[in-house]
Each structure stands twice: as structure tokens, then as C-alpha cells.
Amino acid sequence: MTMKKRKVLLTGGSRGIGEAIKNELAGAGYEVVAPERAELDLADDKSLARFLEKNQGASFDILINVAGINNISPLEAIKDNDIDEMMAVNLVGPLKLARMASAGMKQKKWGRIVNISSIFGVVSKEKRTVYSATKFGINGITKALAVELGPYNILVNSVCPGYTETELTRKNVGEEDRKIILPNIPLRRFAQPDEIAKVVRFLVSEDNTYLTGQIIIADGGFTSC
């Protein structure tokens, strides 16, 4: 049986988990549209508005919101522009993209939306106030959209990766922190980006026919301890 070629809109596809998802889906025969930052900068209202206007009416079967910012800062050091930027990239942008992409999905009575959240959208840690606010928020959006879009056969889920071997993790987690974290992960290692990509591949595939509104934690057991 030949799979119908599905068209994917993917943000954050230039590195890390996003790049792994892009490669995983492209290798499986999906048509992946992964705009570069020059084409779509979620931190820039005008850039997002231009992208939405240009793609209004575009026929995407799948939306995967990966792009994200994680600025670690204690409460007293959080700047207003840090709040605005993280809210725009991690929360507002994905919601507006879902609004745009779901219009075509409704017409076809088929669609998949996956939001890449974080374990810090399920639990939290010091200096993650704004980041957790956005990731708890995207999980809330996931559940609400799953209810609203379910009658149109549009399945909406969040994937919450734990510590993953990416550039962002290496920036935020030093060697000493890694030594403290690893014993608290039952698998005793960080995830590889392609492991997260395989979860996403299933969620957007024809094989997923009934899983929606779920917050799927892929963390090697970290939040179970």
C-alpha cells in the first residue's frame, strides 16, 4: 500500500530535534516545508504576519511546532524582552500557525498537529519560570485544540522531551550539572534527537488514528523518579 504523500510545515528544522524530525519525515516520503529564520522569525511579529499572509490558504496536512527558546534566569533577573520573546516563539507563534494550518485540514477532514513541549511543561525547576509558563501553556493549547478539532479528524498532541543531546542542552547543562542529572534518569543517558523524531513520526502518520489530546513524555523515566 502506497502512503499518500503528506505536506508538513515544520518550524525549528535547522538543528537539534527539529532537524532530526525533518530528516526522519523526509526519509519516510513526506514533503517537509521547513522555513529558515529569514523567512519565518517567530520572535518578530511582522515576520510571522508576513508568513501567515503568504501561506493563508496553503494546504498543509501536518504542522509540527518545534522552534523554541529557553533563557534560564532567576526571577529578579528576568527582563521584559525575555518574557516577550519566549512567549512569542514558544506559545503565540505556534498558536497562530495552528490557526492558519488547521483551516485547510478542516476542509480535508484530516490533519495532524504536534507541539514540541518539554518536561518543564509537566514539572519545573528553578530559573525556568517563563520557559515553564510557555510549555505548560502549549500543553494546554494541545488539549483544547484536540477537543475543538477532533470532529474534523485532526489529531493534536504534545511531545515533551527530557534532556536531549542538542546544542541548546549543551548550552544550558554544563558537565557538573550533567553528572547530577544522569543518576536521576533511569536509562542513565540523555536522549538522542532521532529518538524524539521517531515518536513524532508515529504521531503524524496514518498509523495514528486515535491518539489525540495527549502529553507524551519522552524523558527516559526522569519524571517518574
SELOFI-979879 format. One line per 2 residues: their letters; for each residue y, x, z of N, C-alpha, C, O, CB. Coordinates in steps of 0.1 Angstrom, whole numbers. Glycine has a CB too. Layout:
N
a) Y:X:Z:Y:X:Z:Y:X:Z:Y:X:Z:Y:X:Z ~ ...
This chain:
225
mt) -12:9:0:0:0:0:12:9:0:14:18:8:0:-10:12 ~ 22:7:-9:34:14:-10:45:9:-2:48:-3:-2:38:15:-25
mk) 50:17:7:61:13:15:74:10:7:77:18:-1:64:23:26 ~ 81:-1:10:93:-3:4:103:7:9:104:10:20:99:-18:7
kr) 111:13:-1:120:24:3:132:17:10:139:9:5:125:31:-9 ~ 133:21:23:144:16:31:156:25:32:154:38:32:139:13:45
kv) 168:20:32:180:28:33:185:29:47:187:19:54:191:22:24 ~ 187:41:51:191:44:65:205:49:66:209:58:59:181:54:72
ll) 213:44:76:226:50:79:224:57:93:220:51:102:237:39:80 ~ 226:70:93:223:79:104:236:87:108:241:94:99:211:88:102
tg) 240:85:120:251:94:125:246:106:132:235:105:138:261:86:134 ~ 254:117:133:249:128:141:237:135:134:229:141:142:246:124:154
gs) 237:135:121:225:141:115:226:156:111:217:161:105:222:134:102 ~ 236:162:116:238:176:112:231:186:121:229:198:117:252:180:111
rg) 226:182:133:220:191:142:212:184:153:213:171:154:230:200:149 ~ 204:191:160:197:186:171:187:174:168:181:174:158:206:182:182
ig) 188:164:177:179:152:175:182:145:162:173:140:155:181:143:187 ~ 195:144:158:199:137:146:193:144:134:188:137:125:214:137:145
ea) 194:157:133:188:165:122:173:163:121:167:161:110:192:180:123 ~ 166:163:133:152:161:133:148:147:128:138:145:121:146:163:147
ik) 156:137:132:153:123:127:156:122:112:148:116:105:163:113:134 ~ 166:129:107:169:129:93:158:135:85:153:129:75:182:137:90
ne) 153:146:89:142:153:83:129:145:83:121:144:73:140:167:88 ~ 126:139:95:114:131:97:114:119:87:104:116:81:113:126:111
la) 125:112:86:126:100:78:126:103:63:120:97:55:138:92:82 ~ 134:114:60:134:118:46:121:122:41:117:119:30:145:130:43
ga) 113:129:49:100:133:46:90:122:44:80:123:38:94:143:56 ~ 93:110:51:85:98:50:89:89:39:83:78:37:85:91:64
gy) 99:93:31:103:85:20:114:76:21:117:68:13:91:77:15 ~ 121:76:33:133:68:35:145:75:27:146:87:26:136:67:50
ev) 154:66:23:167:71:18:177:72:29:181:62:35:173:61:7 ~ 180:84:33:189:86:45:203:90:41:205:100:34:182:97:54
va) 212:82:46:227:85:44:232:90:57:232:83:67:235:72:39 ~ 235:103:58:240:109:70:254:115:68:255:127:64:230:120:75
pe) 264:107:70:278:112:67:282:125:75:279:125:87:288:101:69 ~ 288:134:69:293:146:76:306:141:84:311:131:81:297:157:66
ra) 310:150:93:322:146:101:334:144:93:343:136:97:324:158:112 ~ 335:151:82:347:149:73:348:135:67:358:130:64:347:160:62
el) 336:129:66:335:116:61:336:105:72:341:94:70:322:114:53 ~ 330:108:83:330:99:94:331:107:107:322:113:112:317:90:94
dl) 343:105:114:345:111:127:347:100:137:358:94:137:358:121:126 ~ 337:98:145:338:86:154:349:87:165:352:78:171:325:84:161
ad) 354:100:167:364:102:176:378:98:171:388:98:178:364:116:181 ~ 378:96:158:391:93:151:391:78:146:383:75:137:393:103:139
dk) 399:70:152:399:56:148:402:54:133:395:45:127:410:49:156 ~ 410:62:127:414:60:113:402:64:104:399:57:94:426:68:109
sl) 395:74:108:383:78:101:372:68:101:366:64:91:377:92:106 ~ 370:62:113:360:51:114:364:39:106:356:33:100:358:48:129
ar) 377:36:107:382:24:100:380:26:85:376:16:78:397:21:103 ~ 383:38:79:381:40:65:366:39:61:363:34:51:386:54:62
fl) 357:45:70:343:44:67:338:30:67:331:26:58:335:53:77 ~ 342:22:76:338:8:77:343:0:65:335:-8:59:343:2:90
ek) 355:2:61:361:-5:50:353:-1:37:350:-9:28:376:-2:48 ~ 351:12:35:344:17:23:330:12:22:325:9:11:344:33:23
nq) 323:10:34:309:6:33:307:-9:37:296:-13:38:302:14:43 ~ 318:-16:38:317:-31:40:309:-37:28:313:-35:17:330:-37:42
ga) 298:-43:31:290:-49:20:279:-40:16:271:-44:8:299:-52:9 ~ 279:-28:21:268:-18:18:255:-24:23:255:-30:34:271:-4:23
sf) 244:-21:17:231:-27:20:222:-17:28:214:-10:22:224:-32:8 ~ 225:-15:41:216:-6:49:205:-15:55:208:-25:61:225:1:60
di) 193:-9:55:182:-16:62:181:-12:76:176:-19:85:169:-13:54 ~ 185:0:79:183:7:92:196:14:96:202:21:88:171:16:92
li) 200:12:109:211:20:115:205:28:126:199:22:135:223:11:119 ~ 208:41:127:204:49:138:217:56:143:222:65:136:193:60:134
nv) 221:53:155:233:59:161:229:70:170:224:69:181:241:48:170 ~ 231:82:165:227:94:172:240:102:178:239:107:189:219:104:163
ag) 250:103:170:262:111:174:266:108:188:268:96:192:274:108:164 ~ 269:119:195:273:117:209:280:129:215:278:140:210:261:113:218
in) 288:127:226:295:138:233:291:137:247:290:126:253:310:136:231 ~ 289:148:253:286:149:268:294:160:274:290:171:275:270:152:270
ni) 306:156:278:315:165:285:313:164:300:315:154:306:330:162:282 ~ 307:175:306:304:175:320:317:178:328:323:189:326:293:184:323
sp) 320:170:338:332:173:346:332:165:359:328:153:359:345:169:337 ~ 337:171:370:338:163:382:349:153:381:358:154:372:341:173:394
le) 348:143:389:357:131:388:372:135:387:379:130:379:355:122:399 ~ 376:144:396:390:147:397:395:155:385:407:157:383:393:155:410
ai) 386:161:377:390:169:366:389:161:352:392:167:342:381:181:365 ~ 384:149:353:383:141:341:396:138:335:405:132:342:374:128:343
kd) 399:141:323:411:138:316:410:125:308:399:121:304:415:150:307 ~ 422:119:306:422:106:299:416:107:285:409:99:280:436:101:298
nd) 420:119:278:415:120:264:400:122:264:393:119:254:422:132:258 ~ 394:128:275:379:129:276:373:116:277:362:113:270:375:138:288
id) 379:107:285:374:93:286:374:86:272:365:80:268:382:85:297 ~ 386:87:266:388:80:253:378:85:243:373:77:235:402:82:249
em) 376:98:242:368:104:232:353:100:234:347:97:224:369:119:232 ~ 348:101:246:334:98:248:332:83:246:321:79:241:330:102:262
ma) 341:75:250:339:60:248:339:57:233:331:49:229:351:53:255 ~ 348:64:226:349:61:211:336:66:204:331:58:196:361:69:205
vn) 331:78:207:320:83:200:307:77:205:298:73:196:319:98:202 ~ 305:76:218:292:71:223:290:56:224:279:52:225:290:77:237
lv) 301:49:224:300:34:227:307:26:216:300:17:210:306:31:240 ~ 319:28:214:327:19:205:323:21:190:320:11:183:342:22:206
gp) 321:33:186:317:36:172:304:30:169:303:23:159:317:51:170 ~ 293:32:177:280:26:174:281:11:174:274:5:165:271:30:185
lk) 289:5:182:290:-10:182:296:-15:169:292:-24:163:298:-15:194 ~ 307:-8:164:314:-12:152:304:-10:140:304:-18:130:327:-4:150
la) 297:1:140:287:4:129:276:-7:129:272:-11:118:281:18:131 ~ 272:-11:141:262:-22:142:267:-35:136:260:-42:129:257:-24:156
rm) 280:-38:139:286:-50:134:286:-50:119:283:-60:112:300:-52:139 ~ 290:-38:113:290:-37:98:277:-37:92:274:-45:83:297:-24:95
as) 267:-29:97:254:-28:91:246:-41:92:238:-44:83:247:-17:97 ~ 247:-48:103:239:-60:106:242:-71:96:234:-80:94:241:-64:120
ag) 254:-71:90:257:-82:81:247:-83:69:242:-93:66:272:-80:76 ~ 245:-71:63:235:-71:52:221:-73:57:213:-79:50:236:-57:45
mk) 218:-68:69:204:-70:74:202:-85:76:191:-90:73:203:-63:88 ~ 212:-93:81:210:-107:83:207:-114:70:198:-123:69:223:-113:89
qk) 213:-110:59:211:-116:46:196:-114:42:190:-123:35:220:-111:36 ~ 191:-102:44:177:-99:40:167:-103:50:155:-103:47:176:-84:38
kw) 171:-108:62:162:-112:72:153:-100:76:141:-102:79:154:-124:68 ~ 158:-88:76:151:-76:80:161:-65:84:170:-63:77:141:-72:69
gr) 158:-59:95:166:-48:99:161:-41:111:154:-46:119:181:-52:101 ~ 166:-28:113:162:-21:125:175:-13:129:182:-7:121:151:-11:122
iv) 178:-14:142:189:-6:148:183:2:160:177:-4:169:201:-15:152 ~ 185:15:160:181:23:171:193:31:176:200:38:168:169:33:166
ni) 195:30:189:206:37:195:200:48:204:192:46:212:215:27:204 ~ 205:60:201:200:72:209:209:72:222:220:76:221:201:85:201
ss) 203:69:233:209:69:246:206:82:253:206:92:247:205:56:254 ~ 202:81:265:199:93:273:192:88:286:194:77:291:212:101:276
if) 185:97:293:180:94:306:192:91:316:190:84:326:172:106:312 ~ 204:96:312:215:94:321:222:80:318:233:77:322:226:105:319
gv) 215:72:310:218:58:308:208:50:316:208:37:316:217:54:294 ~ 199:56:324:189:50:332:190:55:347:190:47:356:175:53:327
vs) 192:68:348:196:74:361:209:82:359:214:81:348:184:83:367 ~ 214:88:369:226:96:367:225:109:375:216:112:383:238:88:370
ke) 236:116:374:237:129:381:252:132:382:260:127:376:230:141:372 ~ 255:141:392:269:145:394:276:150:381:269:156:373:271:155:405
kr) 288:147:379:297:152:368:293:145:355:297:149:344:295:167:366 ~ 286:134:356:282:126:344:288:112:344:283:103:338:267:125:342
tv) 299:110:351:304:97:353:307:90:340:302:79:337:317:97:361 ~ 315:96:331:319:90:318:307:89:309:305:79:303:330:97:312
ys) 299:100:308:287:100:300:278:89:303:273:82:295:280:114:300 ~ 275:88:316:266:77:321:272:63:318:264:54:314:263:78:336
at) 285:62:319:291:49:316:288:45:302:286:33:299:306:49:319 ~ 289:55:293:287:52:279:273:49:276:269:41:267:292:63:270
kf) 263:56:282:249:55:279:243:42:286:235:36:280:242:67:284 ~ 248:39:298:244:26:304:249:15:295:243:5:292:249:24:318
gi) 262:17:289:268:7:281:260:5:268:258:-6:263:282:11:277 ~ 256:16:261:249:15:249:235:8:251:230:1:242:246:28:242
ng) 229:10:263:217:3:266:219:-12:267:211:-21:264:210:8:278 ~ 231:-16:273:235:-30:274:237:-36:260:233:-47:258:247:-31:283
it) 244:-29:252:246:-33:238:233:-36:231:231:-46:224:254:-23:230 ~ 223:-26:233:210:-28:227:203:-41:231:198:-48:222:201:-16:231
ka) 204:-44:244:197:-56:248:204:-69:243:198:-78:239:197:-57:264 ~ 217:-69:243:225:-80:239:223:-83:224:221:-94:219:240:-78:241
la) 223:-72:216:221:-73:201:207:-77:198:204:-85:188:224:-60:194 ~ 197:-73:206:183:-77:204:182:-92:205:175:-98:197:174:-70:213
ve) 189:-98:215:188:-112:216:195:-119:205:190:-129:199:195:-116:230 ~ 207:-114:201:215:-121:191:210:-120:177:210:-129:169:229:-115:191
lg) 204:-108:174:199:-105:161:184:-108:159:179:-108:147:202:-91:157 ~ 177:-111:169:163:-114:168:159:-125:158:150:-123:151:158:-117:182
py) 167:-136:158:163:-146:149:164:-142:134:159:-149:125:172:-158:151 ~ 171:-131:131:172:-126:118:161:-115:115:162:-108:104:186:-121:115
ni) 152:-114:124:142:-103:122:148:-89:122:143:-80:115:134:-105:109 ~ 158:-87:130:164:-74:132:161:-69:146:164:-76:156:180:-75:131
lv) 153:-58:147:149:-53:159:158:-42:164:162:-33:156:134:-48:158 ~ 162:-43:177:172:-33:182:166:-27:195:162:-34:204:185:-41:185
ns) 166:-13:195:160:-6:206:169:6:209:176:11:201:146:-2:203 ~ 168:11:222:174:24:226:162:34:228:152:30:234:183:22:238
vc) 165:46:225:156:57:229:164:66:238:175:70:235:151:65:216 ~ 159:69:250:166:77:260:158:90:261:149:91:269:166:70:274
pg) 163:100:254:156:113:255:159:120:269:170:118:274:160:123:244 ~ 150:127:274:152:136:286:158:149:281:164:150:270:140:137:294
yt) 156:159:289:160:172:285:153:177:272:141:178:272:158:183:296 ~ 161:180:262:156:183:249:162:196:244:173:199:246:159:172:238
et) 154:204:237:158:217:232:168:216:221:164:217:209:146:226:228 ~ 181:214:224:191:212:214:203:221:218:204:227:229:196:198:213
el) 212:223:209:224:231:211:232:225:223:237:233:231:233:232:198 ~ 233:212:223:241:206:234:234:208:248:241:211:258:242:191:232
tr) 221:208:248:214:210:261:216:225:265:218:228:277:199:207:260 ~ 215:234:256:217:248:259:231:251:264:233:260:272:214:257:247
kn) 240:243:259:254:245:263:256:240:278:263:246:286:264:237:254 ~ 249:229:281:251:222:294:242:227:305:244:225:317:251:207:292
vg) 230:232:301:220:236:310:218:251:310:212:256:300:207:228:308 ~ 222:258:319:220:273:320:206:276:324:198:268:328:230:279:329
ee) 203:289:324:190:294:328:186:290:342:175:287:345:188:309:326 ~ 196:291:351:193:288:365:190:273:367:181:269:374:204:292:374
dr) 198:265:360:196:250:360:182:247:355:175:238:360:207:243:353 ~ 178:254:344:165:251:337:154:254:347:144:246:348:164:260:325
ki) 155:265:355:145:268:365:143:257:375:132:254:380:148:281:371 ~ 154:251:379:154:240:389:148:227:383:141:220:389:168:237:394
il) 152:224:370:148:212:363:133:212:360:126:202:362:156:210:351 ~ 128:222:354:114:223:349:103:218:359:95:211:355:111:237:344
pn) 104:222:372:93:217:381:94:202:383:84:196:388:95:224:394 ~ 105:196:380:107:181:381:103:173:369:104:161:369:121:178:385
ip) 98:180:358:93:174:347:78:175:347:73:186:346:100:180:333 ~ 71:164:348:56:166:349:50:174:338:40:181:340:50:152:349
lr) 55:173:326:50:181:315:54:196:315:50:204:307:54:175:301 ~ 64:199:324:68:213:327:75:219:314:74:231:312:57:221:331
rf) 81:211:306:88:217:295:99:207:290:98:195:293:79:221:283 ~ 108:211:283:118:203:276:112:197:263:102:203:258:131:210:273
aq) 117:186:258:112:180:246:117:188:234:127:195:235:116:166:245 ~ 109:188:223:114:193:210:120:181:203:116:170:204:102:199:202
pd) 131:183:195:138:173:188:128:164:179:130:152:178:148:178:179 ~ 118:171:173:109:163:164:101:153:172:96:144:166:100:173:156
ei) 98:156:185:91:146:193:99:133:195:93:122:194:87:152:207 ~ 112:134:196:120:122:197:121:116:184:121:103:183:135:126:202
ak) 122:124:173:122:118:159:110:110:156:112:99:149:124:129:149 ~ 99:113:161:86:106:158:87:92:165:82:82:160:74:114:163
vv) 93:91:177:94:78:183:103:69:175:100:58:173:100:80:198 ~ 114:75:170:124:67:162:117:63:149:119:52:145:136:76:159
rf) 109:72:143:103:68:131:94:56:133:94:47:124:94:80:126 ~ 87:55:144:79:43:146:88:30:147:85:20:142:70:44:158
lv) 98:32:155:107:20:158:113:14:146:115:2:145:118:24:168 ~ 116:23:136:123:17:123:113:14:113:117:9:102:133:28:118
se) 100:16:115:90:14:105:85:0:103:89:-9:112:78:23:107 ~ 78:-2:93:71:-15:91:61:-18:101:57:-30:104:65:-16:77
dn) 56:-8:108:46:-9:118:51:-16:131:44:-23:138:39:4:122 ~ 64:-14:133:71:-20:145:75:-34:140:85:-36:133:83:-12:150
ty) 68:-44:145:71:-58:142:75:-67:154:79:-78:152:59:-64:135 ~ 74:-61:166:76:-70:178:83:-63:189:86:-69:199:63:-75:182
lt) 86:-50:188:92:-43:199:107:-43:197:112:-37:187:87:-28:199 ~ 114:-50:205:129:-51:204:135:-53:218:128:-58:227:133:-62:195
gq) 147:-49:220:154:-50:233:149:-40:243:151:-43:255:153:-64:238 ~ 143:-30:239:136:-21:248:144:-8:250:151:-3:241:122:-17:244
ii) 144:-3:262:150:10:266:138:20:268:132:20:278:159:9:279 ~ 136:28:257:124:36:257:127:50:262:136:57:256:118:37:243
ia) 121:54:273:125:67:279:115:78:275:103:76:277:125:66:295 ~ 120:88:268:111:99:263:115:111:270:123:119:265:112:101:247
dg) 110:113:282:115:124:291:104:133:297:107:140:307:124:118:302 ~ 92:132:292:81:140:298:78:136:312:72:144:320:85:154:298
gf) 82:124:317:79:119:330:90:122:340:88:119:352:67:125:335 ~ 101:128:336:112:132:345:117:121:355:118:123:367:124:138:338
ts) 119:109:349:125:98:357:114:91:365:117:81:372:132:88:348 ~ 101:95:364:90:89:371:89:96:385:82:91:394:77:90:364
c) 95:108:386:93:116:399:102:111:410:102:116:421:96:130:396
